[in-house]
Amino acid sequence: MWLRPPARAAREAPPLSRDRIVAEAIALLDEEGADRLTMRRLAERLGTGSTTLYWHVKTKNDVLDLALDAIFAAVEIPRADGQDWRAGITALISGWRAVLLDHPWSAALLGRPMLGPNVLARSEFLYATLLDAGVTEPHLTAAAYGLSNYVIGSALMQATWTAGEGQATRAAAQERFRADRDRYPVLAAHGPLASDSDWDTSFALGLSWLLDGVHATVEEASSRGRGSSGK
C-alpha cells in the first residue's frame, strides 16, 4: 500500500480514524493471530460495518502493512552521539527483537514489502551506521540483510517454539533425539531442542558473532587500503 497515492477523503467520511483502526487491528492480532484477522471481524470490534472500514483501508493486506509499521514505532532509534557503531546496531536489533516478541504474529509477516515510515527510519539508521563503520557494497547490503534476517528468524523461532502447541512438539522432538541418540549423538546432547535454552543469551551470542564478521570485513578492507597506499 505504501506505493499507492493516498485516497481522497469522502465528502461525508464516517467518524472513524485510521489510527483507531490500526490500534484495534494490533489488539486483535496480539490476542488471536494473523489468521483470525478479517475485515468483517475488525469492523465488528470497531462497532462499525465493513463498508465504513473500507473508507479508510482498501484490503486486509493494507491493515497488515499499517499494523506492522505501527509496532516498529516502539523500536527506539539510538542517538548518533559518537557511540561505537556496534553498540548502536546492537541496541537497534535488540529493540527490534523485543517488539517482534511482544507481537508474536509479526515475524511471520515480515516477508511483505516493508515501506512504512517507521520501518524505513530504522532501516536508514542500520544502513547509515554500517556505512559510517566502513562497510561498503556489496558487503553493506549483505550485512544489513544478514542482521535483519537473523532477528526475524530468531524471533519467529522463539515465538513458535514457546507457544502452547510448539512446546508439545518440542517435547516430542526431544524424545525423538533421546530415542535416536546413537544416530544423532551431538544433536541429542547439544541440539536446539535438547533442553530449555536461554533465548536471550543465544540471541546475544549470535548477534555478537555477526558483528564480529562485519568488523573483520571492515578491518580487512582497511588493511588492503593501507597496503595499497604504502606501495
Number of C-alpha atoms within 10 A of each C-alpha: 18 13 7 6 7 9 10 8 9 9 6 6 11 12 7 14 12 14 13 11 21 23 15 17 26 25 16 18 20 15 13 12 15 18 8 12 17 17 21 15 15 23 19 13 15 16 9 15 15 16 11 14 22 13 17 22 18 13 14 16 14 15 23 21 21 25 22 25 19 18 20 20 16 13 20 14 20 16 9 11 7 7 10 11 19 17 10 21 21 17 16 20 22 19 19 24 23 15 19 25 18 14 20 20 22 25 21 17 15 17 10 11 10 18 16 18 15 17 17 14 14 20 18 12 18 22 19 15 18 24 16 10 15 18 23 17 10 8 16 18 15 14 21 17 12 13 20 18 14 18 22 21 16 20 26 21 15 14 20 17 16 13 12 10 10 15 13 13 14 20 14 13 15 19 15 14 21 17 12 13 14 10 11 14 13 12 16 22 14 10 14 12 19 19 13 9 11 8 12 10 10 12 17 13 11 16 20 14 12 16 18 13 13 22 18 12 16 18 14 12 15 13 12 12 11 11 10 9 8 7 5
